[in-house]
Amino acid sequence: MERSKAMMMAVAAVGLALVLMVPQADATRYIVGGGGIGWTTNVNYTVWARGKHFYNGDWLFFVYDRNQMNVLEVNKTDYESCNADHPLHNWTTGAGRDVVPLNVTRHYYFISGKGFCYGGMKLAVRVENPPPPPKAAPLNEKSGSSPSSIVYRGQLVLPAAFAIASLWDAFVRIW
């Protein structure tokens, strides 16, 4: 019984070490209109979105008065004409705090129905794939460091230390 428990601890430690070695990707959650404004009338959402890069995996967070407004995803034609009759998706949950995952690389078009689109409550965003990670600077030959030693130090030492410590702990508990 103790032996199987120790084996489970060792497997968990190795699993944790593998998870720690996986590179991390960060998604961004955008509060539409900004934190103090939210999804409301008399805001130019084209200006708000300008200069922002929306990447696959990001989120749009719509905060608004749930008793009056809504969040509808429409096609480009309905976006331009503020037509809310045939939305592609109604993201309104009723709480006035709606989260839209941007999980496909394409153009997204959002409007608020009930006439609010004519007051400027519409947003168009283009979602693209994240840029590739920056390339590492070339190493100075005189430094004595090789690329493999840098990768070894940065990505393997800490997870390996955790794995070895867990295995040692499991070994000590058995004996």
N, CA and C atoms as a LAMMPS dump frame, in Angstrom:
ITEM: TIMESTEP
0
ITEM: NUMBER OF ATOMS
525
ITEM: BOX BOUNDS ff ff ff
-5.0000000000000000e+02 5.0000000000000000e+02
-5.0000000000000000e+02 5.0000000000000000e+02
-5.0000000000000000e+02 5.0000000000000000e+02
ITEM: ATOMS id mol type element x y z
1 1 1 N 0.823 -1.199 0
2 1 2 C 0 0 0
3 1 3 C 0.863 1.258 0
4 2 1 N 1.868 1.264 0.857
5 2 2 C 2.773 2.405 0.918
6 2 3 C 3.542 2.57 -0.384
7 3 1 N 3.877 1.44 -0.985
8 3 2 C 4.654 1.47 -2.226
9 3 3 C 3.835 2.114 -3.354
10 4 1 N 2.546 1.797 -3.464
11 4 2 C 1.714 2.38 -4.514
12 4 3 C 1.49 3.869 -4.261
13 5 1 N 1.394 4.245 -3.002
14 5 2 C 1.243 5.659 -2.668
15 5 3 C 2.499 6.425 -3.059
16 6 1 N 3.65 5.844 -2.814
17 6 2 C 4.909 6.488 -3.187
18 6 3 C 5.032 6.59 -4.697
19 7 1 N 4.59 5.555 -5.394
20 7 2 C 4.644 5.576 -6.852
21 7 3 C 3.733 6.662 -7.401
22 8 1 N 2.557 6.828 -6.814
23 8 2 C 1.632 7.883 -7.239
24 8 3 C 2.241 9.256 -7.006
25 9 1 N 2.941 9.422 -5.894
26 9 2 C 3.613 10.693 -5.606
27 9 3 C 4.687 10.965 -6.654
28 10 1 N 5.419 9.95 -7.029
29 10 2 C 6.479 10.116 -8.021
30 10 3 C 5.895 10.485 -9.379
31 11 1 N 4.818 9.828 -9.761
32 11 2 C 4.174 10.138 -11.041
33 11 3 C 3.638 11.565 -11.022
34 12 1 N 3.043 11.975 -9.908
35 12 2 C 2.534 13.347 -9.797
36 12 3 C 3.669 14.355 -9.89
37 13 1 N 4.794 14.057 -9.29
38 13 2 C 5.932 14.968 -9.334
39 13 3 C 6.473 15.113 -10.752
40 14 1 N 6.572 14.003 -11.455
41 14 2 C 7.047 14.057 -12.843
42 14 3 C 6.047 14.829 -13.704
43 15 1 N 4.763 14.608 -13.486
44 15 2 C 3.74 15.351 -14.215
45 15 3 C 3.834 16.839 -13.959
46 16 1 N 4.044 17.212 -12.709
47 16 2 C 4.205 18.622 -12.367
48 16 3 C 5.433 19.202 -13.052
49 17 1 N 6.501 18.46 -13.081
50 17 2 C 7.72 18.927 -13.743
51 17 3 C 7.469 19.157 -15.227
52 18 1 N 6.722 18.278 -15.86
53 18 2 C 6.414 18.456 -17.275
54 18 3 C 5.553 19.683 -17.507
55 19 1 N 4.583 19.921 -16.629
56 19 2 C 3.73 21.095 -16.756
57 19 3 C 4.546 22.373 -16.612
58 20 1 N 5.503 22.37 -15.717
59 20 2 C 6.323 23.56 -15.519
60 20 3 C 7.212 23.856 -16.717
61 21 1 N 7.519 22.861 -17.522
62 21 2 C 8.373 23.071 -18.683
63 21 3 C 7.608 23.557 -19.909
64 22 1 N 6.267 23.469 -19.909
65 22 2 C 5.478 23.898 -21.053
66 22 3 C 5.475 25.42 -21.108
67 23 1 N 5.746 26.007 -22.274
68 23 2 C 5.728 27.463 -22.362
69 23 3 C 4.327 28.004 -22.114
70 24 1 N 4.257 29.179 -21.539
71 24 2 C 2.988 29.781 -21.166
72 24 3 C 2.543 30.779 -22.229
73 25 1 N 1.275 30.75 -22.586
74 25 2 C 0.707 31.719 -23.508
75 25 3 C -0.299 32.561 -22.734
76 26 1 N -0.253 33.845 -22.947
77 26 2 C -1.13 34.741 -22.214
78 26 3 C -2.21 35.304 -23.123
79 27 1 N -3.447 35.194 -22.703
80 27 2 C -4.558 35.824 -23.4
81 27 3 C -4.88 37.116 -22.665
82 28 1 N -5.461 38.052 -23.39
83 28 2 C -5.823 39.338 -22.806
84 28 3 C -7.335 39.442 -22.731
85 29 1 N -7.825 39.949 -21.617
86 29 2 C -9.25 40.225 -21.465
87 29 3 C -9.433 41.736 -21.582
88 30 1 N -10.124 42.158 -22.623
89 30 2 C -10.378 43.575 -22.857
90 30 3 C -11.744 43.948 -22.329
91 31 1 N -11.814 44.96 -21.491
92 31 2 C -13.101 45.523 -21.087
93 31 3 C -13.488 46.503 -22.176
94 32 1 N -14.532 46.179 -22.928
95 32 2 C -14.926 46.979 -24.083
96 32 3 C -15.265 48.393 -23.644
97 33 1 N -14.604 49.356 -24.238
98 33 2 C -14.8 50.761 -23.892
99 33 3 C -13.9 51.235 -22.776
100 34 1 N -13.227 50.328 -22.104
101 34 2 C -12.368 50.693 -20.979
102 34 3 C -13.082 50.459 -19.666
103 35 1 N -12.315 50.416 -18.598
104 35 2 C -12.851 50.092 -17.282
105 35 3 C -13.886 51.054 -16.752
106 36 1 N -13.72 52.336 -17.014
107 36 2 C -14.644 53.321 -16.462
108 36 3 C -15.863 53.585 -17.318
109 37 1 N -15.829 53.135 -18.565
110 37 2 C -16.918 53.462 -19.484
111 37 3 C -17.806 52.265 -19.746
112 38 1 N -17.219 51.197 -20.255
113 38 2 C -17.997 50.002 -20.571
114 38 3 C -18.749 50.145 -21.883
115 39 1 N -19.719 49.278 -22.104
116 39 2 C -20.522 49.2 -23.319
117 39 3 C -21.722 50.111 -23.129
118 40 1 N -21.627 51.319 -23.683
119 40 2 C -22.661 52.331 -23.475
120 40 3 C -22.76 53.222 -24.704
121 41 1 N -23.693 54.138 -24.696
122 41 2 C -23.872 55.052 -25.826
123 41 3 C -22.849 56.185 -25.775
124 42 1 N -22.784 56.906 -26.885
125 42 2 C -21.92 58.085 -27.022
126 42 3 C -20.438 57.776 -26.822
127 43 1 N -20.026 56.585 -27.232
128 43 2 C -18.619 56.197 -27.207
129 43 3 C -18.251 55.749 -28.615
130 44 1 N -17.136 56.207 -29.107
131 44 2 C -16.674 55.784 -30.421
132 44 3 C -15.8 54.548 -30.223
133 45 1 N -16.381 53.379 -30.437
134 45 2 C -15.665 52.13 -30.207
135 45 3 C -14.621 51.846 -31.282
136 46 1 N -14.742 52.514 -32.43
137 46 2 C -13.698 52.403 -33.449
138 46 3 C -12.421 53.033 -32.928
139 47 1 N -12.552 54.179 -32.281
140 47 2 C -11.393 54.848 -31.678
141 47 3 C -10.85 54.005 -30.529
142 48 1 N -11.739 53.427 -29.729
143 48 2 C -11.292 52.596 -28.604
144 48 3 C -10.474 51.403 -29.098
145 49 1 N -10.914 50.761 -30.174
146 49 2 C -10.241 49.558 -30.676
147 49 3 C -8.977 49.88 -31.464
148 50 1 N -8.85 51.118 -31.932
149 50 2 C -7.693 51.492 -32.746
150 50 3 C -6.412 51.316 -31.935
151 51 1 N -5.437 50.706 -32.559
152 51 2 C -4.146 50.513 -31.895
153 51 3 C -4.071 49.264 -31.038
154 52 1 N -5.201 48.606 -30.824
155 52 2 C -5.192 47.357 -30.054
156 52 3 C -5.03 46.186 -31.024
157 53 1 N -4.302 45.192 -30.597
158 53 2 C -4.164 43.966 -31.377
159 53 3 C -4.947 42.877 -30.664
160 54 1 N -5.93 42.35 -31.337
161 54 2 C -6.749 41.282 -30.778
162 54 3 C -6.242 39.96 -31.353
163 55 1 N -5.863 39.058 -30.457
164 55 2 C -5.278 37.793 -30.875
165 55 3 C -6.2 36.629 -30.549
166 56 1 N -6.034 35.567 -31.309
167 56 2 C -6.769 34.336 -31.075
168 56 3 C -6.532 33.896 -29.623
169 57 1 N -7.602 33.715 -28.883
170 57 2 C -7.501 33.35 -27.469
171 57 3 C -7.823 34.489 -26.523
172 58 1 N -7.885 35.725 -27.03
173 58 2 C -8.255 36.869 -26.186
174 58 3 C -9.756 36.832 -25.887
175 59 1 N -10.186 37.73 -25
176 59 2 C -11.584 37.808 -24.585
177 59 3 C -12.044 39.255 -24.638
178 60 1 N -13.3 39.463 -25.014
179 60 2 C -13.945 40.776 -24.894
180 60 3 C -14.932 40.694 -23.735
181 61 1 N -14.863 41.661 -22.845
182 61 2 C -15.733 41.692 -21.673
183 61 3 C -16.638 42.908 -21.803
184 62 1 N -17.925 42.674 -22.025
185 62 2 C -18.908 43.747 -22.19
186 62 3 C -19.594 43.996 -20.85
187 63 1 N -19.521 45.227 -20.371
188 63 2 C -20.168 45.629 -19.12
189 63 3 C -21.177 46.716 -19.479
190 64 1 N -22.456 46.515 -19.13
191 64 2 C -23.498 47.444 -19.568
192 64 3 C -24.733 47.319 -18.687
193 65 1 N -25.692 48.21 -18.918
194 65 2 C -26.96 48.185 -18.2
195 65 3 C -27.811 47.052 -18.771
196 66 1 N -27.979 46.012 -18.015
197 66 2 C -28.666 44.812 -18.499
198 66 3 C -30.145 45.03 -18.779
199 67 1 N -30.736 46.064 -18.223
200 67 2 C -32.162 46.322 -18.424
201 67 3 C -32.45 47.03 -19.742
202 68 1 N -31.409 47.597 -20.363
203 68 2 C -31.646 48.377 -21.57
204 68 3 C -30.899 47.871 -22.796
205 69 1 N -29.718 47.307 -22.623
206 69 2 C -28.85 47.023 -23.758
207 69 3 C -28.585 45.529 -23.9
208 70 1 N -27.92 45.188 -24.995
209 70 2 C -27.543 43.799 -25.231
210 70 3 C -26.282 43.763 -26.092
211 71 1 N -25.771 42.56 -26.332
212 71 2 C -24.58 42.362 -27.152
213 71 3 C -24.921 41.325 -28.213
214 72 1 N -24.925 41.769 -29.466
215 72 2 C -25.251 40.897 -30.581
216 72 3 C -24.074 40.837 -31.542
217 73 1 N -23.723 39.63 -31.953
218 73 2 C -22.711 39.48 -32.996
219 73 3 C -23.448 39.375 -34.326
220 74 1 N -23.048 40.203 -35.283
221 74 2 C -23.719 40.258 -36.582
222 74 3 C -22.685 40.17 -37.703
223 75 1 N -23.166 40.075 -38.946
224 75 2 C -22.251 40.111 -40.076
225 75 3 C -21.923 41.566 -40.426
226 76 1 N -21.024 41.761 -41.365
227 76 2 C -20.548 43.108 -41.7
228 76 3 C -21.677 43.992 -42.233
229 77 1 N -22.549 43.446 -43.048
230 77 2 C -23.65 44.233 -43.617
231 77 3 C -24.587 44.714 -42.521
232 78 1 N -24.959 43.824 -41.6
233 78 2 C -25.841 44.219 -40.496
234 78 3 C -25.139 45.175 -39.541
235 79 1 N -23.836 45.031 -39.396
236 79 2 C -23.053 45.962 -38.574
237 79 3 C -23.133 47.371 -39.155
238 80 1 N -22.912 47.47 -40.453
239 80 2 C -22.911 48.791 -41.094
240 80 3 C -24.284 49.439 -41.098
241 81 1 N -25.354 48.637 -41.165
242 81 2 C -26.708 49.199 -41.2
243 81 3 C -27.406 49.158 -39.839
244 82 1 N -26.721 48.688 -38.808
245 82 2 C -27.301 48.565 -37.46
246 82 3 C -28.557 47.695 -37.451
247 83 1 N -28.533 46.613 -38.206
248 83 2 C -29.66 45.696 -38.292
249 83 3 C -29.474 44.57 -37.272
250 84 1 N -30.338 44.535 -36.274
251 84 2 C -30.252 43.532 -35.214
252 84 3 C -31.259 42.399 -35.402
253 85 1 N -31.903 42.323 -36.572
254 85 2 C -32.959 41.329 -36.79
255 85 3 C -32.454 39.902 -36.877
256 86 1 N -31.244 39.693 -37.412
257 86 2 C -30.74 38.331 -37.617
258 86 3 C -29.311 38.208 -37.1
259 87 1 N -29.129 38.243 -35.772
260 87 2 C -27.759 38.149 -35.252
261 87 3 C -27.163 36.761 -35.475
262 88 1 N -25.853 36.728 -35.651
263 88 2 C -25.145 35.456 -35.729
264 88 3 C -25.115 34.779 -34.369
265 89 1 N -24.992 35.608 -33.322
266 89 2 C -24.973 35.085 -31.956
267 89 3 C -25.424 36.185 -31.004
268 90 1 N -26.269 35.835 -30.067
269 90 2 C -26.692 36.764 -29.023
270 90 3 C -25.873 36.437 -27.774
271 91 1 N -24.905 37.294 -27.437
272 91 2 C -24.02 37.053 -26.303
273 91 3 C -24.618 37.543 -24.988
274 92 1 N -25.819 38.103 -25.034
275 92 2 C -26.452 38.648 -23.839
276 92 3 C -26.847 37.519 -22.892
277 93 1 N -26.329 37.577 -21.672
278 93 2 C -26.67 36.55 -20.682
279 93 3 C -27.704 37.05 -19.684
280 94 1 N -27.963 38.339 -19.686
281 94 2 C -28.938 38.892 -18.76
282 94 3 C -28.321 39.537 -17.543
283 95 1 N -27.023 39.356 -17.353
284 95 2 C -26.373 39.916 -16.177
285 95 3 C -25.711 41.266 -16.461
286 96 1 N -25.569 41.612 -17.739
287 96 2 C -24.879 42.852 -18.08
288 96 3 C -23.375 42.724 -17.958
289 97 1 N -22.889 41.508 -17.895
290 97 2 C -21.45 41.201 -17.799
291 97 3 C -21.182 40.018 -18.73
292 98 1 N -21.02 40.307 -20
293 98 2 C -20.905 39.236 -20.985
294 98 3 C -19.48 39.103 -21.495
295 99 1 N -19.016 37.873 -21.58
296 99 2 C -17.666 37.576 -22.039
297 99 3 C -17.753 36.868 -23.381
298 100 1 N -17.011 37.394 -24.353
299 100 2 C -16.984 36.816 -25.697
300 100 3 C -15.576 36.305 -25.969
301 101 1 N -15.414 34.989 -26.167
302 101 2 C -14.092 34.472 -26.507
303 101 3 C -13.782 34.741 -27.979
304 102 1 N -12.609 35.252 -28.227
305 102 2 C -12.161 35.473 -29.606
306 102 3 C -11.287 34.285 -29.985
307 103 1 N -11.925 33.191 -30.373
308 103 2 C -11.194 31.952 -30.572
309 103 3 C -11.079 31.52 -32.03
310 104 1 N -11.415 32.419 -32.948
311 104 2 C -11.266 32.152 -34.378
312 104 3 C -10.626 33.389 -35.007
313 105 1 N -9.674 33.153 -35.888
314 105 2 C -9.005 34.256 -36.57
315 105 3 C -9.914 34.751 -37.695
316 106 1 N -10.551 35.919 -37.457
317 106 2 C -11.482 36.507 -38.425
318 106 3 C -11.907 37.879 -37.937
319 107 1 N -12.811 38.533 -38.685
320 107 2 C -13.412 39.791 -38.257
321 107 3 C -14.649 39.479 -37.411
322 108 1 N -14.815 40.2 -36.319
323 108 2 C -15.999 40.096 -35.469
324 108 3 C -16.717 41.442 -35.507
325 109 1 N -18.046 41.401 -35.549
326 109 2 C -18.851 42.62 -35.568
327 109 3 C -19.905 42.513 -34.468
328 110 1 N -19.937 43.503 -33.575
329 110 2 C -20.872 43.511 -32.461
330 110 3 C -21.686 44.795 -32.489
331 111 1 N -22.968 44.663 -32.177
332 111 2 C -23.836 45.832 -32.039
333 111 3 C -24.714 45.632 -30.815
334 112 1 N -25.303 46.726 -30.37
335 112 2 C -26.359 46.644 -29.371
336 112 3 C -27.657 46.942 -30.092
337 113 1 N -28.645 46.064 -29.937
338 113 2 C -29.939 46.263 -30.575
339 113 3 C -30.736 47.326 -29.837
340 114 1 N -32.024 47.287 -30.034
341 114 2 C -32.951 48.208 -29.37
342 114 3 C -32.648 49.661 -29.716
343 115 1 N -32.03 49.898 -30.897
344 115 2 C -31.761 51.258 -31.356
345 115 3 C -30.466 51.863 -30.869
346 116 1 N -29.785 51.221 -29.932
347 116 2 C -28.558 51.798 -29.381
348 116 3 C -27.397 51.796 -30.378
349 117 1 N -27.448 50.915 -31.367
350 117 2 C -26.398 50.883 -32.384
351 117 3 C -26.308 52.238 -33.086
352 118 1 N -27.446 52.865 -33.313
353 118 2 C -27.448 54.174 -33.988
354 118 3 C -26.772 55.246 -33.136
355 119 1 N -26.685 55.014 -31.833
356 119 2 C -25.99 55.945 -30.938
357 119 3 C -24.514 55.604 -30.788
358 120 1 N -24.021 54.668 -31.601
359 120 2 C -22.597 54.362 -31.596
360 120 3 C -22.218 53.064 -30.916
361 121 1 N -23.206 52.32 -30.422
362 121 2 C -22.875 51.07 -29.723
363 121 3 C -22.649 49.951 -30.722
364 122 1 N -21.492 50.024 -31.384
365 122 2 C -21.09 48.972 -32.306
366 122 3 C -19.575 48.896 -32.325
367 123 1 N -19.085 47.674 -32.468
368 123 2 C -17.652 47.425 -32.388
369 123 3 C -17.261 46.394 -33.431
370 124 1 N -16.204 46.704 -34.178
371 124 2 C -15.635 45.753 -35.138
372 124 3 C -14.193 45.489 -34.725
373 125 1 N -13.827 44.22 -34.636
374 125 2 C -12.446 43.855 -34.301
375 125 3 C -11.961 42.791 -35.28
376 126 1 N -10.69 42.842 -35.567
377 126 2 C -10.049 41.828 -36.404
378 126 3 C -9.157 40.996 -35.506
379 127 1 N -9.42 39.705 -35.459
380 127 2 C -8.643 38.795 -34.617
381 127 3 C -7.617 38.096 -35.492
382 128 1 N -6.389 38.108 -35.027
383 128 2 C -5.299 37.491 -35.772
384 128 3 C -4.545 36.522 -34.876
385 129 1 N -3.726 35.698 -35.494
386 129 2 C -2.896 34.781 -34.719
387 129 3 C -1.821 35.569 -33.992
388 130 1 N -1.425 35.127 -32.81
389 130 2 C -0.375 35.848 -32.082
390 130 3 C 0.931 35.825 -32.88
391 131 1 N 1.742 36.858 -32.71
392 131 2 C 3.022 36.874 -33.413
393 131 3 C 3.935 35.79 -32.846
394 132 1 N 4.893 35.337 -33.646
395 132 2 C 5.826 34.337 -33.119
396 132 3 C 6.679 34.956 -32.021
397 133 1 N 7.181 34.137 -31.119
398 133 2 C 8.016 34.686 -30.049
399 133 3 C 9.282 35.295 -30.642
400 134 1 N 9.839 36.281 -29.978
401 134 2 C 11.051 36.915 -30.5
402 134 3 C 12.207 35.93 -30.537
403 135 1 N 13.039 36.097 -31.52
404 135 2 C 14.217 35.232 -31.638
405 135 3 C 15.244 35.664 -30.609
406 136 1 N 15.972 34.7 -30.094
407 136 2 C 17.006 34.979 -29.101
408 136 3 C 18.186 35.681 -29.775
409 137 1 N 18.809 36.558 -29.042
410 137 2 C 19.998 37.24 -29.55
411 137 3 C 21.135 36.237 -29.664
412 138 1 N 21.999 36.396 -30.662
413 138 2 C 23.123 35.465 -30.78
414 138 3 C 24.038 35.572 -29.571
415 139 1 N 24.602 34.444 -29.193
416 139 2 C 25.482 34.412 -28.031
417 139 3 C 26.875 34.893 -28.406
418 140 1 N 27.503 35.504 -27.467
419 140 2 C 28.881 35.936 -27.644
420 140 3 C 29.774 34.716 -27.447
421 141 1 N 30.603 34.404 -28.437
422 141 2 C 31.477 33.23 -28.368
423 141 3 C 32.42 33.284 -27.171
424 142 1 N 32.792 34.473 -26.739
425 142 2 C 33.759 34.617 -25.645
426 142 3 C 33.142 34.359 -24.283
427 143 1 N 31.834 34.35 -24.208
428 143 2 C 31.195 34.193 -22.905
429 143 3 C 31.319 32.769 -22.373
430 144 1 N 31.558 31.823 -23.259
431 144 2 C 31.719 30.446 -22.812
432 144 3 C 30.404 29.725 -22.619
433 145 1 N 29.295 30.384 -22.871
434 145 2 C 27.987 29.749 -22.726
435 145 3 C 27.551 29.207 -24.068
436 146 1 N 27.086 28.016 -24.058
437 146 2 C 26.537 27.452 -25.289
438 146 3 C 25.019 27.51 -25.199
439 147 1 N 24.329 27.51 -26.351
440 147 2 C 22.858 27.559 -26.298
441 147 3 C 22.272 26.425 -25.482
442 148 1 N 22.878 25.225 -25.545
443 148 2 C 22.301 24.108 -24.803
444 148 3 C 22.422 24.313 -23.301
445 149 1 N 23.485 24.964 -22.844
446 149 2 C 23.605 25.187 -21.399
447 149 3 C 22.604 26.223 -20.918
448 150 1 N 22.285 27.206 -21.757
449 150 2 C 21.287 28.206 -21.363
450 150 3 C 19.91 27.569 -21.3
451 151 1 N 19.56 26.778 -22.304
452 151 2 C 18.276 26.085 -22.284
453 151 3 C 18.228 25.15 -21.09
454 152 1 N 19.321 24.446 -20.84
455 152 2 C 19.371 23.518 -19.721
456 152 3 C 19.124 24.249 -18.412
457 153 1 N 19.826 25.361 -18.21
458 153 2 C 19.665 26.095 -16.954
459 153 3 C 18.265 26.679 -16.819
460 154 1 N 17.741 27.221 -17.904
461 154 2 C 16.473 27.932 -17.814
462 154 3 C 15.24 27.057 -17.789
463 155 1 N 15.268 25.914 -18.467
464 155 2 C 14.045 25.147 -18.599
465 155 3 C 14.061 23.79 -17.911
466 156 1 N 15.203 23.3 -17.537
467 156 2 C 15.24 21.96 -16.98
468 156 3 C 15.636 21.878 -15.519
469 157 1 N 16.429 22.79 -15.045
470 157 2 C 16.966 22.653 -13.689
471 157 3 C 15.868 22.698 -12.636
472 158 1 N 15.016 23.705 -12.676
473 158 2 C 13.983 23.828 -11.64
474 158 3 C 12.997 22.656 -11.674
475 159 1 N 12.411 22.318 -12.839
476 159 2 C 11.52 21.155 -12.84
477 159 3 C 12.239 19.862 -12.459
478 160 1 N 13.485 19.714 -12.905
479 160 2 C 14.237 18.509 -12.546
480 160 3 C 14.481 18.457 -11.043
481 161 1 N 14.781 19.591 -10.442
482 161 2 C 15.002 19.636 -8.999
483 161 3 C 13.736 19.231 -8.246
484 162 1 N 12.576 19.719 -8.7
485 162 2 C 11.317 19.319 -8.067
486 162 3 C 11.073 17.823 -8.228
487 163 1 N 11.335 17.311 -9.404
488 163 2 C 11.108 15.884 -9.641
489 163 3 C 12.032 15.033 -8.775
490 164 1 N 13.302 15.41 -8.701
491 164 2 C 14.26 14.653 -7.895
492 164 3 C 13.885 14.724 -6.415
493 165 1 N 13.488 15.91 -5.968
494 165 2 C 13.094 16.057 -4.565
495 165 3 C 11.866 15.208 -4.249
496 166 1 N 10.913 15.156 -5.157
497 166 2 C 9.715 14.342 -4.929
498 166 3 C 10.054 12.862 -4.921
499 167 1 N 10.896 12.455 -5.843
500 167 2 C 11.315 11.051 -5.864
501 167 3 C 12.082 10.684 -4.602
502 168 1 N 12.962 11.58 -4.155
503 168 2 C 13.716 11.337 -2.929
504 168 3 C 12.766 11.215 -1.737
505 169 1 N 11.79 12.115 -1.678
506 169 2 C 10.814 12.076 -0.6
507 169 3 C 10.038 10.759 -0.62
508 170 1 N 9.632 10.332 -1.803
509 170 2 C 8.914 9.056 -1.914
510 170 3 C 9.802 7.891 -1.502
511 171 1 N 11.092 7.922 -1.873
512 171 2 C 12.024 6.878 -1.546
513 171 3 C 12.228 6.808 -0.023
514 172 1 N 12.378 7.969 0.615
515 172 2 C 12.597 8.014 2.061
516 172 3 C 11.371 7.496 2.803
517 173 1 N 10.187 7.796 2.335
518 173 2 C 8.964 7.333 3.001
519 173 3 C 8.785 5.828 2.913
520 174 1 N 9.286 5.241 1.821
521 174 2 C 9.176 3.783 1.673
522 174 3 C 10.057 3.102 2.694
523 175 1 N 11.288 3.59 2.893
524 175 2 C 12.238 2.963 3.797
525 175 3 C 12.04 3.516 5.146
